[in-house]
Amino acid sequence: MQPVLQLKNVKKTIGRKEIIKGITFDVFPGEVFGFLGPNGAGKTTTIRMLVGLMSITDGEVIIKGTDIAKNFEKAVANIGGIVENPEMYKFLTGYQNLVHYGRMVNGVTKERILEVTKLVGLEKRINEKVKTYSLGMRQRLGIAQALLHSPSILILDEPTNGLDPAGIREVRDYVRKLAREEGLAVIVSSHLLSEMEMMCDRIGIIQNGELVGVQKVTDFVGEDTRIRVQFQVGDVVKALSILSNEYSSLEINQTEKGFELMTDHDMIPQINASLVKNEIQVYGIVQLSKSLEDRFLEVTGGSGIE
């Protein structure tokens, strides 16, 4: 499959400071790509270069085979996007807003407006004024607006910002639906790492202007050979005393009904055998999955995200 977006050794220098230091990655049709980075890492600068709001010092941004520096209009015509909360005319209906924005692009028909309205699930409310919409509905209308000209790439910066849990789930489901059914390449940035983990196929982490890596979410979360395991036991104090003597190198944290520890997978039966041999009742052993948040903090050293 050919990538719909390619960044090739992209650099950005402001004054004497190199902000972006040679970023290279591809984004493919039908995937949701998460773009993460600590504050000041260069995530926003990269997105601005993608959409042509900031010039590129060196390197190439290629969209559907067209270099954005050589033919800006043709390249950027393949991009749709919203940044945080989409701005709409609240005194107009949702349909009137889409008609207004549709006039800015050639070829947006009434049929296309109705198509994107149905795609984001607003057909029952599209003729109501935007001022009556919930924040989640406005986000969906913003996505519909970004899709009017049938782009190949959809860029969503903080698409779940300010939404309640139901609204967050709605946006997440529609993003996945767009990628799956429309074949769109979707680039998402967000500070809600738990949502990114459920929404994205791959993630790219940028730090200090450099790309730390691009991986599938499942590979990134599960690449560590050591795992966190939770034991539920009867006599917690006695269990901790035994383990501190027999496995002094392990970092063990007490919980309400037992303890947690980081260890190799092959060590679990040995630890269990030690507890049983010392007459400790073991009621449960659970492997705790490492979250995207855990891995992100490990990779970036605990810095926050934009």
C-alpha positions in Angstrom: 0.0 0.0 0.0 1.3 3.4 -1.0 1.5 6.0 1.8 -0.9 9.0 1.5 1.5 11.2 3.5 5.3 11.1 3.6 7.6 13.2 5.7 11.2 12.9 4.5 13.9 14.3 6.8 11.8 17.4 7.6 13.6 20.1 9.4 12.6 23.5 10.8 15.0 26.2 11.9 13.9 29.4 13.6 16.8 31.9 13.9 19.8 29.7 15.0 17.7 27.1 16.7 16.8 23.9 15.0 13.2 23.1 16.2 12.6 20.0 14.1 15.6 17.8 13.5 15.0 15.6 10.5 11.6 13.8 11.0 10.7 11.0 8.7 7.5 8.9 8.7 4.7 7.7 6.5 0.9 7.6 7.1 -1.2 5.1 5.1 -4.9 5.1 3.9 -7.4 3.6 6.4 -5.2 4.0 9.5 -5.5 6.3 12.6 -2.1 7.7 13.4 -1.5 9.2 16.8 1.0 12.0 17.1 2.3 12.5 20.6 4.9 14.7 22.2 5.8 16.5 25.4 5.4 20.2 25.7 7.7 22.0 23.3 8.7 18.8 21.5 7.7 20.1 18.1 4.4 18.4 17.5 2.4 21.6 16.7 5.2 22.9 14.5 5.2 19.6 12.5 1.4 19.8 12.1 1.7 23.4 10.9 4.2 22.4 8.3 1.9 19.6 7.2 -1.0 22.0 6.4 1.2 24.7 5.0 0.8 27.2 7.8 4.6 27.2 8.4 7.4 26.9 5.8 9.8 23.9 5.8 13.5 24.7 6.2 14.6 21.4 4.7 13.2 18.1 3.7 10.0 17.1 2.0 6.3 16.8 2.8 4.6 14.7 0.1 0.8 14.3 0.0 -0.5 11.8 -2.5 2.6 12.1 -4.5 2.7 15.9 -4.6 5.4 17.8 -2.8 3.8 20.6 -0.7 6.6 23.0 -1.5 6.3 22.5 -5.3 2.5 22.5 -5.7 0.9 23.7 -2.5 -2.7 24.0 -3.7 -2.8 20.5 -5.2 -1.2 18.9 -2.1 -3.2 20.7 0.6 -6.4 20.0 -1.3 -6.1 16.4 0.0 -6.2 17.6 3.7 -9.1 18.3 5.9 -8.9 19.2 9.6 -10.1 20.8 12.8 -8.1 22.3 15.6 -9.7 21.8 19.1 -13.3 23.1 19.1 -14.5 23.9 15.5 -15.9 27.4 15.1 -19.4 27.5 13.6 -22.0 30.2 13.0 -24.3 29.4 16.0 -27.2 31.4 14.6 -27.3 29.2 11.5 -28.4 25.6 11.3 -25.9 22.8 10.9 -26.9 22.4 7.2 -26.6 26.1 6.6 -23.1 26.0 8.0 -22.1 23.2 5.7 -23.6 25.0 2.7 -21.6 28.1 3.6 -18.3 26.2 4.0 -19.0 24.2 0.9 -19.1 27.3 -1.2 -15.4 27.8 -0.5 -14.5 24.7 -2.4 -15.4 23.7 -6.0 -17.5 20.7 -6.5 -19.3 20.4 -3.1 -22.8 19.4 -4.0 -26.0 19.1 -2.0 -25.6 15.3 -2.2 -22.1 15.5 -0.7 -23.4 17.7 2.2 -26.1 15.1 2.9 -23.6 12.3 2.6 -21.2 13.7 5.2 -24.1 14.6 7.4 -25.2 10.9 7.4 -21.6 9.8 7.8 -21.2 11.6 11.1 -24.7 10.7 12.3 -26.2 14.2 12.3 -29.1 13.7 9.8 -31.8 14.0 12.5 -30.5 17.3 13.9 -28.8 19.0 10.9 -31.7 21.5 10.3 -31.5 22.8 13.9 -29.5 25.8 14.9 -25.9 25.1 16.0 -26.6 27.0 19.3 -28.8 24.1 20.4 -26.0 21.5 19.7 -24.0 19.8 22.4 -20.2 20.1 22.3 -20.1 16.5 20.9 -22.5 17.4 18.1 -20.4 20.4 17.2 -17.3 18.3 17.0 -19.2 16.0 14.6 -20.3 18.9 12.6 -16.7 20.1 12.5 -15.6 16.7 11.2 -18.4 16.9 8.5 -17.1 20.3 7.5 -13.5 18.9 7.2 -14.8 16.1 5.0 -16.8 18.2 2.6 -14.2 18.3 -0.1 -13.4 14.5 0.1 -9.9 14.7 1.5 -7.5 11.8 1.8 -6.1 12.9 5.1 -8.0 14.1 8.2 -6.0 16.0 10.9 -7.7 16.3 14.3 -5.9 18.3 16.9 -7.4 17.5 20.4 -10.8 16.2 18.9 -12.1 15.2 22.3 -11.2 18.4 24.2 -13.9 19.4 26.6 -16.1 16.4 25.9 -17.9 14.3 28.5 -17.2 10.5 28.4 -20.1 9.8 26.1 -19.0 12.5 23.7 -15.4 11.2 23.8 -16.7 7.7 22.9 -18.8 9.2 20.1 -15.9 11.0 18.5 -13.6 8.0 18.9 -16.1 5.7 17.2 -16.6 8.0 14.3 -12.9 8.5 13.8 -12.5 4.7 13.6 -15.5 4.4 11.3 -14.1 7.1 8.9 -10.7 5.3 8.7 -12.3 1.9 8.2 -15.2 2.7 5.9 -13.9 5.8 4.0 -10.3 4.7 3.8 -9.2 8.0 5.3 -5.8 8.5 6.8 -6.5 10.1 10.1 -3.8 11.9 12.2 -4.9 12.6 15.8 -3.1 14.5 18.5 -4.5 14.4 22.1 -3.4 14.6 25.7 -5.9 11.8 26.6 -3.5 8.9 26.2 -6.1 6.3 27.2 -8.2 7.4 24.3 -5.3 7.4 21.9 -4.6 3.8 22.9 -8.2 2.8 22.0 -8.4 5.0 18.9 -5.0 4.7 17.1 -3.4 1.9 15.0 0.1 3.4 15.2 1.7 6.2 17.2 4.7 8.4 16.6 6.3 10.1 19.5 8.4 13.3 19.0 10.7 14.7 21.7 13.1 17.6 21.4 12.4 17.9 17.7 13.3 14.3 17.0 11.1 11.3 16.3 11.6 8.8 19.1 9.9 6.1 17.0 6.8 5.0 15.1 5.1 1.8 16.2 1.9 -0.1 16.3 0.2 0.7 19.6 0.1 -3.0 20.6 3.9 -3.4 19.8 4.8 -0.2 21.7 2.9 -1.1 24.8 4.0 -4.7 24.8 7.7 -4.4 23.8 9.0 -4.6 27.4 9.9 -8.2 28.3 9.2 -7.5 32.0 5.5 -7.5 33.1 3.6 -6.2 36.1 1.8 -8.9 38.0 -0.7 -8.6 40.8 -1.0 -11.3 43.5 -4.0 -11.6 45.8 -3.0 -13.4 48.9 -4.3 -14.2 52.4 -1.5 -13.1 54.7 0.0 -10.1 52.9 2.6 -9.2 55.6 4.0 -12.7 55.7 4.0 -12.9 51.9 6.0 -9.7 51.7 8.5 -10.9 54.3 9.1 -14.1 52.4 9.5 -12.5 49.1 11.8 -9.8 50.4 14.2 -12.5 51.6 14.0 -14.8 48.6 13.6 -12.2 45.8 15.4 -9.2 47.2 16.0 -7.7 43.7 12.3 -7.4 42.9 10.4 -4.1 43.5 7.3 -5.1 45.3 4.3 -2.8 46.2 1.7 -3.7 48.7 -2.0 -3.4 47.6 -5.2 -3.7 49.5 -5.5 -7.5 49.1 -2.0 -8.4 48.2 0.9 -7.0 46.2 2.2 -6.0 42.7 5.6 -6.5 41.2 7.6 -6.3 38.0 9.2 -9.5 36.9 9.9 -11.8 33.9 7.1 -14.0 32.8 9.0 -17.2 33.7 9.4 -16.1 37.3 5.7 -16.1 38.1 5.4 -19.9 38.8 8.5 -19.8 41.0 7.1 -16.9 43.1 3.8 -18.7 43.4 5.6 -21.9 44.5 7.5 -20.0 47.2 4.2 -18.6 48.6 2.4 -21.9 48.6 5.5 -23.7 50.1 5.3 -21.2 53.0 1.6 -21.9 53.5 0.5 -18.5 52.0 -3.0 -18.8 50.4 -2.9 -17.4 46.8 -6.4 -16.4 45.6 -5.4 -14.9 42.3 -2.6 -13.9 39.9 -3.3 -11.3 37.3 -1.0 -9.9 34.7 -1.5 -6.1 34.4 -1.2 -4.7 30.9 1.1 -1.8 30.6 -0.8 1.2 29.3 0.2 3.7 26.6 0.5 6.3 29.3 3.0 4.1 31.2 5.2 3.6 28.1 4.9 7.3 27.0 6.2 8.4 30.4 9.0 5.9 30.3 10.1 7.1 26.8 9.8 10.8 27.4 11.0 10.8 31.0 7.7 11.9 32.5 7.2 15.1 30.6 3.6 16.3 30.0 2.0 16.6 26.6 0.9 19.6 24.6 
